[in-house]
Amino acid sequence: MSASQTEQENAWGFHTKAAQTYHDGQRANRPLSIPIVQATTHQVESGEQLGRLFTAGADTFYTRFGNPTVTATARKAALLEGAQDALIFSSGMGAITTALLSVLKAGDHVVAQRDIFAQTFKFLDTIARDLGIETDFVDATDLAQITAAAKPETALIYIETPSNPQLKVIDIRAVGAIARKRKVHLFVDSTFASPYLQNPLALGASLVLHSGTKFLGGHSDLLCGVAAGDTPLLARIREVQILLGNIMDPHAAWLLLRSLKTLGVRVQRQCDTALELARFLDSRPEIARVHYPWLDSSPYSRLAHQQMRGGGGVLSFEMAGGGEAAHTFVDALRLIPTATSLGGVESIIEIPADLDFSSKELGAAGSEVAVDPGLVRLSVGLEDGEDLQADLERGLRGVG
């Protein structure tokens, strides 16, 4: 693609970038849906050409090294994130662990947000430590803690914003300034925001990570991860991805590409409905506290409005009656199913403390990461807001 075509792409609005398939000027005989190239290997004209394709890492060599459908999907993800390059993986944790293993080695040190995704916490606290990589976990809402935890051997700062499940918002620009001053990487898990609401690279991050299973996929039918950033860093990550075999199946990549076309319209509706429901729950005596960054009552409201374009499709709230009330509430619902994950077209609800890796393993690391047993997390889908509110009302009546 020429420089002028790339410049034109970058000038387009988000929905145009998402919806358009080809941007190279060709018009004849083009399918408007990228084909699924299911082949794992490709014939070449000569052994010499095979060697060149292998060295170049072409996507018409062998699917563990690349695939045309996977490449098209990664390119779309990069475009939406405002990144030079992107890679897609077989899961969100695949993207996270591969990225971490690409930049860290024995003797390195990480400063990580304490309330990151539980499985990321566990990876850093167990497998990474076994490899000689030490991590200090801090309250990333307090920039002084990040600065104080940094050491000469620090190689990476890792944050997640908004966080799971309490929707804390971390100042990416400020943390990025700390990372630049110390000449270390800043990785940001932006799963809860999606590229539609937040672009960490523009705020100073080295790499943005997504569990694409969530909002990017959006239909509860595929498992994937995304990493986006500058080309040199992505080249390092790609080498490790090939060695680990943590690649995405072409058909799953096509499903992700399909979903990215509607990302903006889906997330905008989810944001609108989530804010309505957050305000409704915030007014109810059965609810002790609502966590949603777009609420005026949120301690993160001002920062969220500075670095995000909406509050997101997930909210959480603490039942005044604690864990027993939370279970009574959830069990009384009839429209909203109880299930894990988030970001899909259907609303789902869960009690995070019921998940062992949330409340038990992490709780041992300090009270600040322990999950309140009365906390309920709601991922808002595309249903009519009135129907969702009526179901929440049914649950609250069950508690009352």
RASULNOR-V668365 format. One record per residue. N is the residue number from 1. OMEGA is omega as a letter, one per 20 degrees, with the letter a starting at -180 (999 if undefined). Layout:
n:N omega:OMEGA
n:N omega:OMEGA
This chain:
n:1 omega:a
n:2 omega:r
n:3 omega:a
n:4 omega:r
n:5 omega:r
n:6 omega:r
n:7 omega:r
n:8 omega:r
n:9 omega:a
n:10 omega:a
n:11 omega:a
n:12 omega:r
n:13 omega:a
n:14 omega:a
n:15 omega:r
n:16 omega:r
n:17 omega:a
n:18 omega:a
n:19 omega:a
n:20 omega:a
n:21 omega:a
n:22 omega:a
n:23 omega:a
n:24 omega:r
n:25 omega:r
n:26 omega:a
n:27 omega:a
n:28 omega:r
n:29 omega:r
n:30 omega:r
n:31 omega:a
n:32 omega:r
n:33 omega:r
n:34 omega:r
n:35 omega:r
n:36 omega:r
n:37 omega:a
n:38 omega:a
n:39 omega:r
n:40 omega:a
n:41 omega:a
n:42 omega:r
n:43 omega:r
n:44 omega:a
n:45 omega:a
n:46 omega:r
n:47 omega:r
n:48 omega:r
n:49 omega:r
n:50 omega:r
n:51 omega:r
n:52 omega:r
n:53 omega:r
n:54 omega:a
n:55 omega:a
n:56 omega:a
n:57 omega:a
n:58 omega:r
n:59 omega:r
n:60 omega:r
n:61 omega:a
n:62 omega:a
n:63 omega:r
n:64 omega:r
n:65 omega:a
n:66 omega:a
n:67 omega:a
n:68 omega:r
n:69 omega:r
n:70 omega:r
n:71 omega:r
n:72 omega:a
n:73 omega:r
n:74 omega:r
n:75 omega:r
n:76 omega:r
n:77 omega:r
n:78 omega:a
n:79 omega:a
n:80 omega:a
n:81 omega:a
n:82 omega:a
n:83 omega:r
n:84 omega:a
n:85 omega:r
n:86 omega:r
n:87 omega:r
n:88 omega:a
n:89 omega:a
n:90 omega:r
n:91 omega:r
n:92 omega:r
n:93 omega:r
n:94 omega:r
n:95 omega:a
n:96 omega:a
n:97 omega:r
n:98 omega:r
n:99 omega:r
n:100 omega:a
n:101 omega:a
n:102 omega:a
n:103 omega:a
n:104 omega:r
n:105 omega:r
n:106 omega:a
n:107 omega:r
n:108 omega:a
n:109 omega:r
n:110 omega:r
n:111 omega:a
n:112 omega:r
n:113 omega:a
n:114 omega:a
n:115 omega:r
n:116 omega:r
n:117 omega:a
n:118 omega:a
n:119 omega:r
n:120 omega:r
n:121 omega:a
n:122 omega:r
n:123 omega:a
n:124 omega:a
n:125 omega:a
n:126 omega:a
n:127 omega:r
n:128 omega:r
n:129 omega:r
n:130 omega:r
n:131 omega:r
n:132 omega:r
n:133 omega:a
n:134 omega:r
n:135 omega:r
n:136 omega:a
n:137 omega:a
n:138 omega:r
n:139 omega:a
n:140 omega:r
n:141 omega:r
n:142 omega:a
n:143 omega:r
n:144 omega:r
n:145 omega:r
n:146 omega:a
n:147 omega:a
n:148 omega:a
n:149 omega:a
n:150 omega:a
n:151 omega:r
n:152 omega:a
n:153 omega:r
n:154 omega:a
n:155 omega:a
n:156 omega:r
n:157 omega:a
n:158 omega:r
n:159 omega:r
n:160 omega:a
n:161 omega:i
n:162 omega:a
n:163 omega:a
n:164 omega:j
n:165 omega:a
n:166 omega:r
n:167 omega:r
n:168 omega:a
n:169 omega:a
n:170 omega:a
n:171 omega:a
n:172 omega:a
n:173 omega:a
n:174 omega:r
n:175 omega:r
n:176 omega:r
n:177 omega:r
n:178 omega:a
n:179 omega:r
n:180 omega:a
n:181 omega:a
n:182 omega:r
n:183 omega:r
n:184 omega:r
n:185 omega:r
n:186 omega:r
n:187 omega:a
n:188 omega:r
n:189 omega:a
n:190 omega:a
n:191 omega:a
n:192 omega:a
n:193 omega:a
n:194 omega:r
n:195 omega:a
n:196 omega:a
n:197 omega:a
n:198 omega:r
n:199 omega:a
n:200 omega:a
n:201 omega:r
n:202 omega:a
n:203 omega:r
n:204 omega:r
n:205 omega:r
n:206 omega:a
n:207 omega:r
n:208 omega:a
n:209 omega:r
n:210 omega:q
n:211 omega:a
n:212 omega:r
n:213 omega:a
n:214 omega:a
n:215 omega:a
n:216 omega:r
n:217 omega:r
n:218 omega:a
n:219 omega:r
n:220 omega:a
n:221 omega:r
n:222 omega:r
n:223 omega:a
n:224 omega:r
n:225 omega:a
n:226 omega:r
n:227 omega:a
n:228 omega:a
n:229 omega:a
n:230 omega:a
n:231 omega:a
n:232 omega:r
n:233 omega:r
n:234 omega:r
n:235 omega:r
n:236 omega:a
n:237 omega:a
n:238 omega:r
n:239 omega:r
n:240 omega:r
n:241 omega:r
n:242 omega:a
n:243 omega:a
n:244 omega:a
n:245 omega:a
n:246 omega:a
n:247 omega:a
n:248 omega:r
n:249 omega:a
n:250 omega:a
n:251 omega:r
n:252 omega:r
n:253 omega:r
n:254 omega:r
n:255 omega:r
n:256 omega:r
n:257 omega:r
n:258 omega:a
n:259 omega:a
n:260 omega:a
n:261 omega:a
n:262 omega:a
n:263 omega:a
n:264 omega:a
n:265 omega:r
n:266 omega:a
n:267 omega:r
n:268 omega:r
n:269 omega:r
n:270 omega:r
n:271 omega:a
n:272 omega:a
n:273 omega:a
n:274 omega:r
n:275 omega:r
n:276 omega:a
n:277 omega:r
n:278 omega:r
n:279 omega:r
n:280 omega:a
n:281 omega:a
n:282 omega:a
n:283 omega:a
n:284 omega:a
n:285 omega:r
n:286 omega:a
n:287 omega:a
n:288 omega:a
n:289 omega:r
n:290 omega:r
n:291 omega:r
n:292 omega:a
n:293 omega:a
n:294 omega:r
n:295 omega:r
n:296 omega:a
n:297 omega:a
n:298 omega:r
n:299 omega:a
n:300 omega:a
n:301 omega:a
n:302 omega:r
n:303 omega:r
n:304 omega:r
n:305 omega:r
n:306 omega:a
n:307 omega:r
n:308 omega:r
n:309 omega:r
n:310 omega:a
n:311 omega:r
n:312 omega:a
n:313 omega:a
n:314 omega:r
n:315 omega:r
n:316 omega:a
n:317 omega:a
n:318 omega:r
n:319 omega:a
n:320 omega:a
n:321 omega:r
n:322 omega:a
n:323 omega:r
n:324 omega:r
n:325 omega:r
n:326 omega:r
n:327 omega:r
n:328 omega:r
n:329 omega:a
n:330 omega:a
n:331 omega:a
n:332 omega:a
n:333 omega:a
n:334 omega:a
n:335 omega:a
n:336 omega:a
n:337 omega:r
n:338 omega:a
n:339 omega:r
n:340 omega:a
n:341 omega:a
n:342 omega:r
n:343 omega:a
n:344 omega:a
n:345 omega:r
n:346 omega:r
n:347 omega:r
n:348 omega:a
n:349 omega:r
n:350 omega:r
n:351 omega:a
n:352 omega:a
n:353 omega:r
n:354 omega:a
n:355 omega:a
n:356 omega:a
n:357 omega:r
n:358 omega:a
n:359 omega:a
n:360 omega:a
n:361 omega:a
n:362 omega:r
n:363 omega:r
n:364 omega:a
n:365 omega:a
n:366 omega:a
n:367 omega:a
n:368 omega:r
n:369 omega:r
n:370 omega:a
n:371 omega:r
n:372 omega:a
n:373 omega:r
n:374 omega:a
n:375 omega:r
n:376 omega:r
n:377 omega:a
n:378 omega:r
n:379 omega:a
n:380 omega:a
n:381 omega:a
n:382 omega:r
n:383 omega:r
n:384 omega:a
n:385 omega:r
n:386 omega:r
n:387 omega:r
n:388 omega:r
n:389 omega:r
n:390 omega:r
n:391 omega:r
n:392 omega:r
n:393 omega:r
n:394 omega:r
n:395 omega:r
n:396 omega:r
n:397 omega:r
n:398 omega:r
n:399 omega:a
n:400 omega:999
